[in-house]
Amino acid sequence: MSDSDIDRAKIQRSGNVSTPPEDAHFKEVDNVIVQVTQAYCPQGHNLVLEKEELFDGAPGITLLVSAGGPAKKLTLSPFHGDHRRYGFTDYSECARLEISCPICQTKLPELSACACSTEGKLIKLYLTPDLNDAHVVGLCNIWGCHRSKLFDQAELLASYLQD
C-alpha cells in the first residue's frame, strides 16, 4: 500500500498512543494497532459502512453471511485481534459460512486454505479500491475460527492465530 492509499484525515491520536485504553477490545502488537478502515468486495463496494455498528467508536466490516439458510448481516470489529461482532450470530460452532457483499450479494473470493481445518478457507477482502491482490485481508469462513491474515504488498503484515 502506498502513502497515497492512506487517508491521513482519518488518522487520529488520543491519549497515550503507546498503550490502548483499558476498556479497548483490540490488540496492540509491538506498539502498533491494526485497524481496517476500508475493505472492498470484488465489485468495489466498501464493506466498512459508516452507518453500521461501531466498535470503540470505529465502524466495523459488514458482511452478508449464510450457513445454508437465508443470508444475514454480520458486522465484524475493524481491529485486528478483536473478536467482537454484531448482527446475526446464531450459527453452530464450526459451521462453514458463505460470505458475500451486503450491497451487491457477490460472493467473496477464496484466498487460501485456513490452518483451522481442511474445510476452512480464508476469504479475501481487498484493502484498496483498485482491488489489488497485494493488499488483502483473509478471514476464515468457519464460524468460531478467529484466524485472519493481513497482507500488504503480498507480505504478511499481521496475523492472528488461535491455538
TARA-V832463 format. One record per run of one state. SS is the DSSP state (helix for helix, strand for strand, loop for the rest). FROM is the first residue (numbers start at 1). TO is the last residue. Records with the same first field share a line. If there is no record, write none. Layout:
SS->FROM-TO / FROM-TO
This chain:
loop->1-2 / 6-7 / 11-28 / 30-31 / 33-34 / 36-39 / 41-45 / 47-47 / 49-53 / 56-57 / 60-60 / 67-71 / 77-78 / 80-84 / 88-95 / 97-97 / 101-106 / 108-109 / 114-120 / 127-134 / 141-141 / 143-147 / 153-154 / 161-163
helix->3-5 / 8-10
strand->29-29 / 32-32 / 35-35 / 40-40 / 46-46 / 48-48 / 54-55 / 58-59 / 61-66 / 72-76 / 79-79 / 85-87 / 96-96 / 98-100 / 107-107 / 110-113 / 121-126 / 135-140 / 142-142 / 148-152 / 155-160
